[in-house]
Amino acid sequence: MMDRSATILSMSIIAVLFFIFGFVTWLNGSLIPFLKVLCDLNEFEALFVTFAFYISYTVMAYPMSYLLELTGYKKGMSLGLFVMAVGSLLFIPAAFMREFGIFLLALFVLGTGLTILQSASNPYIVLLGPIESAARRISIMGLINKSAGVLAPIVFTALILSDIPVLEELQESNLDLLSQTLVTPYLVMASILLALILFVHFSPLKDVEYEEDDTYDHVSIFRFPHVILGAIALFFYVGIEVMAGDTIGLYAQSLGVKDVTILTSYTMACMVLAYFIGILAIPKLLSQKSALALSSLLGIVFVFLIVFTPKESHIFMETIPDTVLFVALLGLSNALVWPTIWPLVLEGLGRHTPKASALLIMSIAGGALLPLLFGRISLYTNDMQMSYLLGIVSYLFILFYALKGHRIGKD
């Protein structure tokens, strides 16, 4: 374990990376309704944006765990930033050709770079200090991550759509010009990512050391039930988190709301608020497992409010239906799930930590599959509101992990 000054310095460097994670990831919430119009897609097709981005975690996470064992965390972070820069540059031909397939390829490559970064940075934060306060450290990173998520849709709307009054009413002749407005922002993003490679390479970031325990040296990671169950819980969590952040625009669009590309910021703002609560309360007032249980119960309440609030209800805001605002409030219930599951899974794993981390990163596939299932259900039933009931399954499994699943195999 590092001394206090080294820990603070390392956390500050990792915080910069978490800001990048958030900005790139939560641009998807704005891209979905944007590409829906640009490429003439239905709701189900538009949600392939989330599929292409998040499925990369499943495909690439486990191979990347072997890479990180060879390179260490610091070099792995630099490699992840390089791959992300390549993904950003792929948006340029996609924009000129207005080809949805190339957009999806660019998103997959971006997700691959983030897979490497996430595989390195999340366990790094857990191992920087005592396991009991790991959720607090991850909450600080999450606060930075989701603050970037608040900014991303605002910046996207300002740079891309500031001169476009109604996205849905654009003519075919204007769509090519609109598509090409993506070139400069993603070129700038690629430049920033390449500069960050130099920042990380020359930074004093040190690799952390595992606490040695040879008890499990020759045991497969799949022999730890609490790790497998934790990965499943994260699968459901990421699915409902992405649904809350990336479908809110489509849902509002279906109810006739204008300026939907900014609505992801509402969900992210709720997550930021919840992260503040986590930083203050964990572990002094709430244990990590208690925070996880409370988060899942709160999520169940908000899902029922989304589904059973009348679509015409406008108690809180005149321009946005209450049922849409309850989707944003899912951010309150989602924020502390990721920070609490990671330490519950990784505690005491020693050299198995990279493999366990890879399984947890692979579970980000929930962000690919559950929103796609949400879109299919919406298309089949023609009722997007009722489709949010899918979230109940997610929160019930998370509640099980908080109450019992994290102890299975440890007792």
C-alpha positions in Angstrom: 0.0 0.0 0.0 1.3 3.5 -0.9 1.9 6.4 1.5 -0.7 9.1 1.7 1.1 11.6 -0.6 1.7 9.0 -3.3 -1.9 7.8 -3.0 -3.3 11.3 -3.5 -1.0 11.9 -6.5 -2.0 8.5 -8.1 -5.7 9.2 -7.5 -5.3 12.6 -9.1 -3.8 11.1 -12.2 -6.4 8.4 -12.4 -9.1 11.0 -11.9 -8.1 12.6 -15.2 -8.7 9.2 -16.9 -12.1 8.8 -15.2 -13.1 12.1 -16.6 -12.2 10.9 -20.1 -14.2 7.6 -19.5 -17.3 9.6 -18.5 -17.1 12.1 -21.4 -16.6 9.5 -24.1 -19.1 7.0 -22.6 -22.0 9.3 -22.1 -21.8 11.0 -25.5 -23.7 7.9 -26.6 -26.9 9.3 -25.0 -26.7 12.2 -27.4 -25.5 10.2 -30.3 -28.5 7.8 -30.2 -31.3 10.3 -31.2 -28.8 12.1 -33.4 -27.8 9.0 -35.4 -31.5 7.9 -35.4 -32.3 10.9 -37.5 -29.0 11.1 -39.4 -29.1 7.4 -40.6 -32.9 7.0 -40.7 -33.2 4.4 -38.0 -36.0 3.0 -35.8 -35.6 2.9 -32.0 -34.3 -0.7 -32.0 -31.7 0.0 -34.7 -30.6 3.2 -32.9 -29.8 1.2 -29.8 -27.1 -0.7 -31.6 -25.0 2.4 -30.7 -25.0 1.0 -27.1 -24.5 -2.6 -28.3 -21.4 -1.8 -30.4 -19.9 0.2 -27.7 -20.5 -2.0 -24.7 -20.1 -5.4 -26.4 -16.4 -4.6 -26.9 -16.0 -5.0 -23.2 -17.1 -8.6 -23.4 -15.0 -9.4 -26.4 -11.8 -7.7 -25.2 -11.7 -7.7 -21.4 -10.3 -11.2 -20.7 -7.6 -10.9 -23.4 -6.7 -7.6 -21.9 -6.2 -9.1 -18.4 -3.3 -11.1 -19.8 -1.9 -8.0 -21.5 -2.0 -6.1 -18.2 -0.1 -8.9 -16.4 2.6 -8.4 -19.0 2.6 -4.6 -19.2 1.5 -3.5 -15.8 -1.2 -0.9 -15.2 0.7 2.2 -16.3 1.7 1.0 -19.8 -1.8 -0.6 -20.1 -3.4 2.8 -19.6 -1.3 4.4 -22.3 -2.2 1.6 -24.7 -5.9 2.1 -23.9 -5.7 5.8 -24.7 -4.0 5.1 -28.0 -6.8 2.7 -29.1 -9.4 5.2 -28.0 -7.7 7.8 -30.2 -7.9 5.4 -33.2 -11.6 5.0 -32.5 -12.2 8.7 -32.4 -10.5 9.2 -35.8 -12.8 6.5 -37.3 -15.7 8.9 -36.7 -14.2 11.1 -39.5 -14.8 8.7 -42.4 -18.1 7.7 -40.8 -19.3 11.3 -40.8 -18.3 12.0 -44.4 -19.9 8.8 -45.7 -22.9 8.9 -43.3 -22.6 5.2 -42.9 -24.1 3.7 -39.7 -21.8 0.6 -39.9 -18.7 2.7 -39.7 -20.1 4.6 -36.8 -20.6 1.3 -35.1 -17.0 0.2 -35.9 -15.7 3.5 -34.4 -17.8 2.9 -31.3 -16.5 -0.6 -30.9 -12.9 0.6 -31.2 -13.5 3.4 -28.6 -15.1 0.8 -26.3 -12.0 -1.5 -26.7 -9.7 1.3 -25.6 -11.9 2.0 -22.6 -11.9 -1.8 -21.8 -8.1 -1.6 -21.4 -8.3 1.6 -19.3 -11.2 0.3 -17.1 -9.4 -3.1 -16.6 -6.4 -1.2 -15.3 -7.9 1.7 -13.4 -10.7 0.2 -11.4 -8.7 -2.4 -9.5 -5.9 0.2 -9.2 -8.3 2.4 -7.2 -9.4 -0.6 -5.0 -5.9 -1.6 -4.2 -4.7 2.0 -3.4 -5.9 1.8 0.2 -7.9 -0.2 2.8 -10.6 -2.4 1.3 -13.2 -1.0 3.7 -13.0 2.4 2.1 -12.6 1.3 -1.5 -16.2 2.3 -2.3 -15.4 5.8 -1.1 -12.4 6.1 -3.4 -14.4 4.7 -6.4 -17.2 7.1 -5.6 -14.8 10.0 -5.9 -13.8 8.7 -9.3 -17.4 8.2 -10.1 -18.2 11.7 -9.2 -15.6 12.9 -11.7 -16.7 10.4 -14.3 -20.4 11.4 -14.1 -19.6 15.1 -14.0 -18.0 14.5 -17.4 -21.3 12.7 -18.3 -23.2 15.9 -17.4 -21.0 18.0 -19.6 -20.8 15.6 -22.6 -24.5 16.1 -23.8 -24.3 19.8 -23.2 -21.1 20.2 -25.2 -22.4 17.9 -27.9 -25.6 19.9 -28.2 -23.7 23.2 -28.2 -21.2 22.2 -30.8 -23.4 20.1 -33.1 -26.9 21.2 -32.7 -26.7 24.9 -31.6 -28.0 26.1 -35.0 -30.5 23.3 -35.5 -34.0 24.2 -34.0 -35.7 20.8 -34.6 -33.5 17.8 -35.4 -36.4 15.7 -36.7 -37.4 18.2 -39.3 -34.1 18.4 -41.2 -34.2 17.7 -44.9 -32.0 15.1 -46.6 -29.9 17.8 -48.2 -29.0 19.2 -44.8 -28.1 15.8 -43.2 -24.8 15.5 -45.0 -23.7 18.9 -43.7 -24.9 18.1 -40.2 -23.0 14.7 -40.2 -19.8 16.5 -41.1 -20.1 18.7 -38.0 -18.9 15.6 -36.1 -15.4 15.8 -37.7 -13.9 18.6 -35.7 -15.1 17.5 -32.2 -13.8 13.9 -32.7 -10.5 15.2 -34.3 -10.0 17.3 -31.1 -10.9 14.3 -29.0 -8.3 12.2 -30.7 -5.7 14.9 -30.2 -6.5 15.1 -26.5 -6.2 11.4 -26.1 -2.8 11.3 -27.8 -1.6 14.1 -25.5 -2.8 12.1 -22.5 -0.6 9.2 -23.5 2.4 11.4 -23.0 0.9 12.6 -19.7 0.5 9.1 -18.3 3.8 7.9 -19.7 5.8 10.6 -18.0 3.7 10.7 -14.8 5.0 9.3 -11.5 2.2 6.8 -11.5 3.4 3.6 -9.8 2.1 0.0 -10.1 0.5 -1.3 -7.0 1.6 -4.5 -5.4 -0.8 -7.3 -4.3 -0.9 -8.6 -0.8 0.6 -12.0 -1.2 -1.5 -15.0 -0.3 -0.5 -18.3 -1.9 -3.6 -20.1 -0.7 -5.3 -19.6 -4.0 -2.3 -19.6 -6.4 -3.4 -22.6 -8.4 -7.2 -22.0 -8.1 -9.2 -20.9 -11.2 -11.0 -17.6 -10.9 -14.2 -19.5 -11.7 -13.9 -21.3 -8.4 -14.9 -18.1 -6.6 -18.7 -18.0 -6.5 -18.9 -14.5 -5.2 -16.8 -13.3 -8.2 -19.1 -14.9 -10.7 -22.2 -13.6 -8.9 -20.6 -10.1 -8.7 -20.0 -10.1 -12.4 -23.7 -11.0 -13.0 -24.8 -8.3 -10.7 -22.6 -5.8 -12.6 -24.1 -7.1 -15.9 -27.5 -6.1 -14.6 -26.3 -2.9 -13.1 -24.6 -1.6 -16.3 -27.7 -2.6 -18.3 -30.0 -0.5 -16.2 -27.4 2.3 -15.9 -27.2 2.6 -19.7 -30.9 2.3 -20.1 -31.3 5.3 -17.7 -28.7 7.4 -19.5 -29.1 6.4 -23.1 -32.8 5.7 -23.6 -34.1 8.8 -21.8 -33.7 10.8 -25.0 -35.5 8.2 -27.1 -38.3 7.9 -24.5 -38.8 11.7 -24.3 -38.6 11.9 -28.1 -41.5 9.3 -28.3 -43.6 11.6 -26.0 -43.0 14.7 -28.2 -40.3 16.4 -26.2 -37.9 18.6 -28.1 -34.1 19.1 -27.4 -33.8 15.5 -26.2 -30.0 15.3 -26.8 -29.4 17.1 -23.5 -31.5 14.8 -21.3 -28.7 12.4 -20.5 -27.2 15.2 -18.4 -30.2 15.0 -16.1 -29.5 11.3 -15.3 -25.8 12.1 -14.9 -26.6 15.0 -12.5 -28.6 12.6 -10.3 -25.6 10.2 -10.2 -23.3 13.0 -9.2 -25.6 13.9 -6.3 -25.6 10.2 -5.2 -21.8 10.0 -5.4 -21.5 13.0 -3.0 -23.7 11.0 -0.6 -21.5 7.9 -1.0 -18.3 9.9 -0.4 -19.7 11.4 2.9 -21.5 8.2 4.1 -19.2 5.3 3.3 -17.9 3.7 5.5 -18.7 5.9 8.5 -22.5 5.8 8.2 -23.1 3.0 5.6 -21.2 -0.2 5.0 -20.6 -1.1 1.3 -23.1 -3.9 1.3 -25.8 -1.7 3.0 -25.3 1.1 0.4 -25.7 -1.6 -2.3 -28.9 -2.9 -0.8 -30.4 0.6 -0.4 -29.5 1.5 -4.0 -31.3 -1.5 -5.4 -34.4 -0.9 -3.3 -34.5 2.8 -4.5 -34.1 1.6 -8.1 -37.2 -0.6 -7.7 -39.2 2.3 -6.5 -38.2 4.6 -9.4 -38.9 1.9 -12.0 -42.5 1.6 -10.7 -42.8 5.4 -10.8 -41.6 5.5 -14.4 -44.1 2.8 -15.5 -47.2 3.8 -13.6 -46.9 7.6 -13.8 -49.3 8.9 -16.5 -47.5 10.1 -19.6 -49.4 13.4 -19.6 -48.4 14.2 -16.0 -46.3 17.5 -15.7 -46.1 18.2 -12.0 -42.4 18.9 -11.8 -41.6 20.5 -15.2 -43.9 21.9 -17.9 -41.7 20.9 -20.8 -40.8 17.3 -19.7 -43.3 14.6 -18.5 -42.8 13.4 -15.0 -42.3 9.8 -16.2 -39.2 11.0 -18.1 -37.8 12.7 -15.0 -38.2 9.5 -13.0 -35.9 7.8 -15.6 -33.3 10.5 -14.8 -33.8 9.8 -11.1 -32.6 6.3 -11.7 -29.2 7.9 -11.5 -29.7 8.3 -7.7 -30.2 4.5 -7.4 -27.4 3.6 -9.8 -24.4 5.6 -8.7 -23.3 3.6 -5.7 -23.7 0.1 -7.3 -20.4 0.1 -9.2 -18.3 1.5 -6.3 -19.7 -1.1 -3.8 -19.6 -4.3 -5.9 -15.9 -3.9 -6.9 -14.5 -4.1 -3.4 -17.0 -6.8 -2.4 -15.7 -8.9 -5.3 -11.9 -8.2 -5.1 -11.4 -8.5 -1.4 -8.6 -11.0 -0.6 -8.1 -12.2 -4.2 -4.4 -11.3 -4.4 -2.9 -12.4 -7.8 -6.3 -13.4 -9.0 -7.3 -9.7 -9.1 -6.6 -9.1 -12.8 -8.7 -12.1 -13.8 -11.5 -11.1 -11.5 -11.3 -7.5 -12.8 -11.5 -8.8 -16.4 -14.7 -10.7 -15.5 -16.2 -7.6 -14.0 -15.3 -5.6 -17.1 -16.8 -8.2 -19.3 -20.0 -7.8 -17.4 -20.3 -4.3 -18.9 -21.9 -6.3 -21.8 -25.1 -5.6 -19.9 -24.9 -2.1 -21.4 -24.9 -3.7 -24.8 -27.6 -6.4 -24.4 -30.2 -5.0 -21.9 -30.8 -1.7 -23.8 -31.1 -3.7 -27.0 -33.6 -6.0 -25.3 -35.4 -2.9 -24.1 -35.6 -1.6 -27.7 -36.9 -4.9 -29.0 -39.6 -5.0 -26.3 -40.6 -1.4 -27.0 -40.8 -2.1 -30.8 -42.8 -5.3 -30.2 -45.3 -3.8 -27.6 -45.2 -0.3 -29.0 -45.0 0.9 -25.4 -41.6 2.2 -24.3 -42.9 3.1 -20.9 -43.8 -0.5 -19.9 -40.4 -1.7 -21.2 -38.7 -0.1 -18.2 -40.1 -3.0 -16.1 -37.0 -4.8 -17.3 -35.1 -2.8 -14.7 -36.9 -4.7 -11.9 -35.0 -7.9 -12.8 -31.7 -5.9 -12.6 -32.4 -4.4 -9.2 -33.7 -7.7 -7.7 -30.4 -9.5 -8.6 -28.3 -6.6 -7.2 -30.3 -6.8 -4.0 -29.7 -10.5 -3.8 -25.9 -9.9 -4.2 -26.0 -7.2 -1.5 -27.8 -9.4 1.0 -26.3 -12.8 0.3 -24.4 -13.3 -2.9 -21.3 -11.4 -1.9 -20.7 -13.9 1.0 -21.2 -17.2 -1.0 -17.9 -19.0 -1.1 -16.3 -16.7 1.5 -18.1 -18.1 4.6 
